[in-house]
Amino acid sequence: MRQTPRIGRSVTPPRRAPDQQGIAVDICEDGLVPRAAAGAEMSLVGHLEELRRRTFVCVAAVSVGTIVGFLFRDAILGLLLRPLPIEASTLVGHDGARRIAVTAIGEGFSVLMKLSIAAGIALATPVWVQQLWSFTSPALKPHERKYAVPATFVGIGLFLAGLVVGFVTLRYPINWLLSFDDGHFVQVITADNYFTFVAYFMLGFGLTFELPLVLTFLALIDVVSSGSLKAHRAHIVVGLWIASCFVTPGADPYSPLIVGVAFTILYFISETLIRLIGK
């Protein structure tokens, strides 16, 4: 016959302990209950709510940056038009200012909005990077966080450096491509075509400058090592210089020289980082 517990009997609260596999469980009087068995749905809902909140913060920051970019659209346009040769702009306003052609009624507004959004994303970089880190960091292990924080800042710095180098060398491929018509064409450069070319060119440089992070990651997963990079250093450097000539086509010696030096520096940075982490 089942006995009724005496009044005043102390009840021991559940306590946490790891089982043999190291999984945290609840120890109750009737046995072991995995912690994940209760509240899993709430945990998922909590993650989705946090993702929604952080996404809203990122969108708000980009929106503010887009407004700022739209307010300074004239300065942005003037800066991005600098690599374009004066003789390539066939449309000149009554005030003597340079004009770039549009071929549709809404193309001018569309181009301005794209530039403003790109500026907004760039200006909001500290915000969305911080939000991304805050969302993903709880899932990382302590030794992974040790590498993630400096890698984030180094990655941003390398990407911005790539954008700057890409913008500096932009005029050389533009001049070469514009001269490669043999006088058979009348070139009317549209705004959408020009700014799309500029965006992809600079983005390519920004991503290329992430080479140290890519090689370091490959070293962490034991795909490459500092020893293998050192053994093939001469071949890799020669390959990078050949690649710099293809990235910057043209008759001038300055653009491949700048890109070749940048690629070589990036390679040695990669080799040094891999050596420092003991790979």
Steps between C-alpha positions, in 0.01 A plus 500: 500500500632837401607715796431872524814707562529643847434868547821697531705258298776685313499455124840510333487725191631365171867557445713515186765244421666371188428147388770269368500672162545843659142611415339715766194326651251549782531251788156433643370235734368294210823502296697704248314741271702669222490877521428525126179300550327799653492848354647413160215675320537809718871505426429496125242774538748702702764467230253606232394798709861604551568459127199716419610770742859510377387498136280799574798684653711425191227614261450819701873576496525438124192718445658788691823453306303496174339833586842647576634361172209650307560840658864486387423345160671781306828446685477123450427541129789741458737263677400194298515690169864601553647186340294563185706690239365842405495413132283196572215719626330605177215679674583842644248726669445869431714583800792297366455229761548138402191289446459126472218362288184322610280309255178467697270739686561350842861397452644812662297451817576127502874562476490759777310262727747218434791727586322623813426146617862397438615801702249409773633145525856632520416759766305247706780241495591539872135452596416190298836337576440554873147360472621197307770436758258535792263250339759235412748530788297294755528199269879523478742321727747707707797423274288585194403836647868576553554487124162638393533846655833600341405325175189717474690827533785382277248391236330840500834680477620280213174546311515879533864497390400297196232753410753783520757320283227406253387861471857625453568254217154534343598764245754274330266221384238762409746686277610176336146374437388835358794507258433146381246590229726579201284801421206288384258592779346808654517440871211629708561389856180457698483562872375152584772331294781715639410477868433126471850456356648712779313305768607157373860611448536642850311209655738258330797680655332504840441124490851433365647680799336240725775258388676500841181399679422229246847347525493523880166318508638231269794464738266461799329206330840354399465553125817711474789571735774757538751238389318427174458870426868563566603210278294631207552871573681581175236334282215667688654848478564462127141384454371802692698739281368331186148530641555871568567555128169336409306686768623838371522481121661799337817637349612690811741334743354663812176308553649147489789625713263630769286186494803269491654667804164483681458129421854423615450686829173313557673169442776573751239618751321168452818300550585697815152453649509125436841477665378696804209264561740206490388336179 
